[in-house]
Amino acid sequence: MTKSLLTHLGAALAGGLIFLLCISGASKHVFHEAKGSAPLSSPFRKSTRQPASASESNHSALFQQALNEAPEVDSLEDLLAITGIKLPTRSELDTHLANQGHPAEGYLAAGIILQDPNLMRAAITREPSNPHILFALASRDDFSNDDRIEWARQLQEAQPDNSLTSYLLAALTWENEAKNSALEILGKVDHPKRFQTFTSESLIALTETLAATGNDRAASAYYATLAVDLPHLSPLLTLSRNLQDYAEQASPEEAFIARRRNAGLGSFLAEENDILSGLVGLSIQGNAYANLPPDAPFPIENINPETLLLSIERRRNEIRELPPPTEALRTSPELLEGYTMRALALGDIEALRWLRSQTPPPTE
């Protein structure tokens, strides 16, 4: 299995594990019970929750456990068989890059396909200010902490209105033993901003590279939707854990700010168009409410723990109802083309909703 697929599946499992923790019966130990759920006029309005026992959470351990278990879930060979893709060799990719004039995005895609950090670094050498490439390299642990922080800083300077850049830079800075600097960076996400993850750019780059090296375009897009890695989710999960730990030790005012920023990160991710980011976003929202003192304001205005749990369960049920795409797409080129077109443009959630509308429900 390639590192790309391993990371993708590992992040999916980690998100699912934490997500299930949020909506299971154990949630009563994570959230304090509420006596009432009346809407609040101010985020600083106090609640009437009673304290409950604390629940330990170690997302790094969950993430590592997921990575260790991922090869049992799927394999590169299975993925290639499902999609009908033949991965290009290094020689074929070199020829393709030369024919295309050595494009930076092409080097990034080739590096992702072969899991070759040198090819990825060649991409940033060719376009050092390309936001997609800066984000892709800053998110990966193939590179040194200093390089990743520098690339994340350049990305934040290039896209100051993209709140993800601040979250990513803060995550990397905090992990580099600079908590106060990370908290200062997070101060830049207090005002409403956009949240761009560049997942669509990665999908398009992978699709075009695979199609240009002899593969069917629809099959290439399908492979990309299954195999594209989302490396930024790992540092963002770690940032969420750090914010959660910090909130439990900080003053009430600083704790509220940390929980609010944690909730904001979770809300951004929960609104993404792919299932994996949505699951991770829900788990991060849960982190913002974990071990909330009975007199603390809610991290999300007007959202008490019970309302959050209902929202998480509703989202879980929506995801459960989405059909697995493999069988239907394997037998219908028309469905495959329609699914991948929507997945590239709208994300896999909308693509799966469309697929559900096009296929009969399974018979009992």
C-alpha positions as CSV (number, residue, x, y, z in Angstrom):
1,M,0.0,0.0,0.0
2,T,1.3,3.5,-0.9
3,K,1.8,6.0,1.9
4,S,-0.9,8.2,0.2
5,L,-3.5,5.5,0.6
6,L,-2.3,4.5,4.0
7,T,-2.6,8.1,5.3
8,H,-6.0,8.6,3.7
9,L,-7.4,5.4,5.2
10,G,-5.7,6.0,8.6
11,A,-7.2,9.5,8.8
12,A,-10.6,8.1,7.9
13,L,-10.4,5.5,10.6
14,A,-9.2,8.0,13.2
15,G,-12.0,10.4,12.3
16,G,-14.5,7.6,12.6
17,L,-13.2,6.4,15.9
18,I,-13.4,9.9,17.5
19,F,-16.7,10.5,15.7
20,L,-18.2,7.4,17.2
21,L,-16.9,8.5,20.6
22,C,-18.8,11.8,20.2
23,I,-22.2,10.1,19.5
24,S,-22.0,7.0,21.6
25,G,-23.3,6.5,25.1
26,A,-19.9,7.6,26.3
27,S,-20.8,11.1,25.3
28,K,-22.5,11.6,28.7
29,H,-19.1,11.4,30.2
30,V,-17.7,13.9,27.6
31,F,-20.4,16.5,27.9
32,H,-21.9,17.8,31.1
33,E,-25.6,17.2,31.5
34,A,-27.9,20.2,30.8
35,K,-31.1,21.0,32.7
36,G,-32.4,23.2,30.0
37,S,-31.7,24.0,26.4
38,A,-33.1,27.4,25.9
39,P,-31.5,29.5,23.2
40,L,-28.9,32.0,24.5
41,S,-28.7,35.6,23.6
42,S,-25.0,35.9,24.3
43,P,-22.1,33.4,24.0
44,F,-21.1,34.5,27.5
45,R,-24.4,33.5,29.1
46,K,-23.8,30.9,31.7
47,S,-25.4,27.4,31.6
48,T,-26.8,25.3,34.4
49,R,-25.0,22.1,33.7
50,Q,-23.9,19.7,36.5
51,P,-20.3,18.4,36.4
52,A,-19.7,14.9,35.2
53,S,-16.6,12.6,35.2
54,A,-13.8,13.7,32.9
55,S,-13.1,11.7,29.7
56,E,-9.6,11.2,28.6
57,S,-8.9,11.6,24.9
58,N,-5.7,10.8,23.0
59,H,-6.1,11.6,19.4
60,S,-2.5,10.9,18.5
61,A,-2.9,7.3,19.8
62,L,-6.1,6.9,17.9
63,F,-4.6,8.2,14.7
64,Q,-1.5,6.0,15.1
65,Q,-3.8,3.0,15.8
66,A,-5.7,3.8,12.7
67,L,-2.6,3.9,10.6
68,N,-1.5,0.5,12.0
69,E,-4.8,-1.0,11.1
70,A,-5.3,0.6,7.7
71,P,-3.6,-2.2,5.6
72,E,-6.2,-4.6,6.8
73,V,-8.9,-2.4,5.4
74,D,-7.8,-2.1,1.9
75,S,-4.8,-2.5,-0.4
76,L,-3.3,-0.7,-3.3
77,E,-3.9,-3.8,-5.5
78,D,-7.6,-3.8,-4.6
79,L,-7.9,-0.1,-5.4
80,L,-6.2,-0.5,-8.7
81,A,-8.5,-3.5,-9.5
82,I,-11.6,-1.5,-8.6
83,T,-10.7,1.5,-10.7
84,G,-8.9,-0.3,-13.6
85,I,-6.0,2.1,-13.2
86,K,-2.4,1.3,-14.2
87,L,-0.1,3.6,-12.2
88,P,2.6,5.2,-14.3
89,T,6.2,4.4,-13.8
90,R,8.8,7.1,-13.0
91,S,10.0,6.9,-16.6
92,E,6.5,7.5,-17.9
93,L,6.0,10.4,-15.5
94,D,9.3,11.9,-16.5
95,T,8.2,11.8,-20.2
96,H,4.8,13.3,-19.4
97,L,6.4,16.1,-17.4
98,A,8.9,16.9,-20.2
99,N,6.1,16.9,-22.8
100,Q,4.1,19.3,-20.7
101,G,7.0,21.7,-20.1
102,H,7.8,20.6,-16.6
103,P,4.7,22.1,-14.8
104,A,4.9,22.6,-11.1
105,E,1.4,21.0,-10.5
106,G,2.5,18.0,-12.6
107,Y,5.5,17.5,-10.3
108,L,3.3,17.6,-7.3
109,A,0.9,15.1,-8.7
110,A,3.8,12.8,-9.8
111,G,5.2,13.1,-6.3
112,I,1.9,12.1,-4.7
113,I,1.4,9.2,-7.1
114,L,4.9,7.8,-6.4
115,Q,5.1,9.1,-2.9
116,D,8.4,10.8,-3.8
117,P,9.2,13.9,-1.6
118,N,11.9,14.9,-4.1
119,L,9.3,15.3,-6.8
120,M,7.1,17.3,-4.5
121,R,10.0,19.6,-3.6
122,A,10.7,20.0,-7.3
123,A,7.2,21.4,-7.6
124,I,7.8,24.2,-5.1
125,T,11.1,25.0,-6.7
126,R,9.3,25.7,-9.9
127,E,6.4,27.7,-8.4
128,P,7.5,28.8,-4.8
129,S,4.4,31.0,-4.4
130,N,1.8,28.5,-5.6
131,P,-0.8,28.2,-2.7
132,H,-1.8,24.6,-3.6
133,I,1.8,23.4,-3.5
134,L,2.7,25.4,-0.4
135,F,-0.3,23.8,1.4
136,A,0.4,20.3,0.1
137,L,4.0,20.3,1.3
138,A,3.4,22.1,4.6
139,S,0.8,19.5,5.4
140,R,3.1,16.5,5.0
141,D,5.5,15.1,7.5
142,D,7.9,14.0,4.7
143,F,9.6,17.4,5.3
144,S,11.4,19.0,8.2
145,N,9.4,21.1,10.8
146,D,11.3,24.2,9.8
147,D,10.5,23.8,6.1
148,R,6.8,23.1,6.8
149,I,6.4,26.1,9.1
150,E,8.1,28.3,6.5
151,W,5.8,27.1,3.8
152,A,2.8,27.5,6.0
153,R,3.9,31.0,6.8
154,Q,4.3,31.9,3.2
155,L,0.8,30.4,2.5
156,Q,-0.7,32.5,5.2
157,E,0.9,35.6,3.8
158,A,-0.4,34.7,0.3
159,Q,-3.9,34.0,1.5
160,P,-4.6,36.0,4.7
161,D,-8.3,35.6,4.1
162,N,-8.1,31.8,4.2
163,S,-8.6,30.7,7.8
164,L,-7.2,27.3,7.1
165,T,-3.7,28.8,6.6
166,S,-3.8,30.2,10.2
167,Y,-5.0,26.9,11.6
168,L,-2.3,24.9,9.8
169,L,0.5,27.4,10.8
170,A,-0.7,27.4,14.4
171,A,-0.8,23.5,14.4
172,L,2.8,23.2,13.1
173,T,4.1,26.0,15.4
174,W,2.5,24.5,18.5
175,E,4.0,21.1,17.7
176,N,7.4,22.9,17.5
177,E,7.2,23.9,21.2
178,A,5.9,27.4,20.5
179,K,2.5,27.4,22.2
180,N,2.2,31.2,22.7
181,S,3.1,31.9,19.1
182,A,0.5,29.4,18.0
183,L,-2.2,31.1,20.1
184,E,-1.2,34.5,18.7
185,I,-1.5,33.1,15.2
186,L,-5.0,31.7,16.0
187,G,-6.0,35.3,16.9
188,K,-6.2,35.9,13.2
189,V,-9.2,33.5,12.7
190,D,-11.6,35.4,15.1
191,H,-13.3,37.1,12.2
192,P,-15.4,35.2,9.6
193,K,-13.2,34.1,6.7
194,R,-13.3,31.5,4.0
195,F,-11.8,28.0,4.5
196,Q,-10.1,26.5,1.4
197,T,-8.4,23.1,1.7
198,F,-7.2,22.7,-1.9
199,T,-8.6,19.1,-2.0
200,S,-10.2,19.9,-5.4
201,E,-6.9,21.1,-6.8
202,S,-5.2,17.8,-5.7
203,L,-8.0,15.7,-7.2
204,I,-7.8,17.6,-10.5
205,A,-4.0,17.3,-10.6
206,L,-4.0,13.6,-9.9
207,T,-6.8,13.0,-12.5
208,E,-5.1,14.9,-15.3
209,T,-1.7,13.2,-14.6
210,L,-3.2,9.7,-14.6
211,A,-5.3,10.4,-17.7
212,A,-2.3,11.8,-19.5
213,T,-0.3,8.7,-18.9
214,G,-2.6,6.2,-20.5
215,N,-5.6,5.8,-18.2
216,D,-9.3,6.4,-18.9
217,R,-10.2,9.8,-17.6
218,A,-13.3,8.8,-15.6
219,A,-11.4,5.9,-14.1
220,S,-8.6,8.3,-13.2
221,A,-11.0,10.7,-11.5
222,Y,-12.5,7.8,-9.6
223,Y,-9.1,6.6,-8.4
224,A,-8.2,10.2,-7.4
225,T,-11.4,10.5,-5.3
226,L,-10.4,7.2,-3.5
227,A,-6.7,7.7,-3.2
228,V,-6.0,11.4,-2.7
229,D,-4.6,11.9,0.7
230,L,-5.7,14.6,3.2
231,P,-2.5,15.1,5.2
232,H,-3.7,18.3,6.8
233,L,-6.2,16.5,8.9
234,S,-3.5,15.0,11.1
235,P,-2.0,18.3,12.3
236,L,-5.5,19.8,12.6
237,L,-6.6,16.9,14.9
238,T,-3.4,17.5,17.0
239,L,-4.1,21.2,17.2
240,S,-7.6,20.4,18.4
241,R,-6.2,18.2,21.1
242,N,-3.7,20.8,22.2
243,L,-6.5,23.5,22.3
244,Q,-8.6,21.1,24.4
245,D,-5.8,20.4,26.9
246,Y,-5.0,24.1,27.1
247,A,-8.6,25.1,27.8
248,E,-8.7,22.7,30.8
249,Q,-5.7,24.5,32.4
250,A,-6.2,28.1,31.3
251,S,-8.1,31.0,32.9
252,P,-11.9,31.0,32.2
253,E,-11.5,33.8,29.6
254,E,-8.6,32.1,27.8
255,A,-10.4,28.8,28.0
256,F,-13.4,30.2,26.3
257,I,-11.3,31.6,23.5
258,A,-9.5,28.3,23.0
259,R,-12.8,26.3,23.0
260,R,-14.4,28.8,20.6
261,R,-11.5,28.5,18.2
262,N,-11.6,24.7,18.5
263,A,-15.3,24.8,17.7
264,G,-14.7,27.1,14.8
265,L,-12.1,24.7,13.3
266,G,-14.6,21.8,13.7
267,S,-17.4,23.8,12.1
268,F,-15.2,24.7,9.1
269,L,-14.3,21.1,8.5
270,A,-17.8,19.7,9.2
271,E,-19.0,21.9,6.3
272,E,-16.5,20.5,3.8
273,N,-17.9,18.5,0.9
274,D,-16.1,15.2,1.7
275,I,-17.1,12.6,4.2
276,L,-13.7,12.3,5.9
277,S,-13.3,16.1,6.6
278,G,-16.9,16.1,7.9
279,L,-16.3,13.3,10.3
280,V,-13.1,14.9,11.6
281,G,-14.9,18.3,11.9
282,L,-17.6,16.7,14.1
283,S,-15.1,15.1,16.3
284,I,-13.3,18.5,16.8
285,Q,-16.6,20.2,17.6
286,G,-16.9,17.5,20.3
287,N,-13.5,18.4,21.6
288,A,-14.6,22.0,22.0
289,Y,-17.3,20.8,24.4
290,A,-15.3,18.1,26.2
291,N,-15.1,18.6,30.0
292,L,-17.0,21.9,29.8
293,P,-17.3,23.4,33.3
294,P,-20.9,23.9,34.5
295,D,-20.6,27.7,34.6
296,A,-18.7,28.0,31.3
297,P,-20.2,29.7,28.2
298,F,-20.9,27.5,25.2
299,P,-18.2,27.3,22.6
300,I,-20.7,27.8,19.8
301,E,-23.3,30.5,20.4
302,N,-26.8,29.1,21.2
303,I,-25.6,25.5,20.9
304,N,-25.7,23.5,24.1
305,P,-24.3,20.0,24.4
306,E,-27.6,18.3,23.7
307,T,-28.1,20.3,20.5
308,L,-24.6,19.5,19.4
309,L,-25.2,15.8,20.0
310,L,-28.4,15.9,18.0
311,S,-26.6,17.6,15.2
312,I,-23.8,15.0,15.2
313,E,-26.3,12.1,15.2
314,R,-28.3,13.7,12.4
315,R,-25.1,14.0,10.4
316,R,-24.1,10.5,11.2
317,N,-27.4,9.1,9.9
318,E,-27.1,11.1,6.7
319,I,-23.7,9.6,6.1
320,R,-25.0,6.1,6.9
321,E,-27.7,6.4,4.3
322,L,-25.2,7.2,1.5
323,P,-24.6,4.2,-0.8
324,P,-21.2,2.6,-1.2
325,P,-20.1,3.5,-4.7
326,T,-18.0,0.5,-5.8
327,E,-20.5,-2.0,-7.1
328,A,-22.8,0.5,-9.0
329,L,-19.8,2.3,-10.6
330,R,-18.1,-0.9,-11.6
331,T,-21.0,-2.0,-13.8
332,S,-22.0,1.3,-15.4
333,P,-19.6,3.7,-17.3
334,E,-22.4,6.3,-17.4
335,L,-22.7,6.2,-13.6
336,L,-19.0,6.3,-13.2
337,E,-18.7,9.4,-15.4
338,G,-21.6,11.2,-13.6
339,Y,-20.2,10.3,-10.2
340,T,-16.7,11.4,-10.8
341,M,-17.8,14.6,-12.5
342,R,-19.8,15.5,-9.4
343,A,-17.1,14.3,-7.0
344,L,-14.5,16.6,-8.6
345,A,-16.8,19.6,-8.7
346,L,-18.9,19.2,-5.6
347,G,-17.2,16.6,-3.3
348,D,-18.0,13.0,-2.6
349,I,-21.0,13.7,-0.4
350,E,-22.9,15.3,-3.2
351,A,-21.7,12.7,-5.6
352,L,-23.0,9.9,-3.4
353,R,-26.3,11.7,-3.0
354,W,-26.6,11.8,-6.8
355,L,-25.6,8.2,-7.0
356,R,-28.3,7.2,-4.5
357,S,-30.9,9.0,-6.7
358,Q,-29.7,7.0,-9.7
359,T,-29.6,3.5,-8.3
360,P,-32.4,1.4,-6.8
361,P,-32.3,0.6,-3.1
362,P,-30.8,-2.8,-2.1
363,T,-33.4,-5.5,-1.8
364,E,-33.9,-7.1,1.6
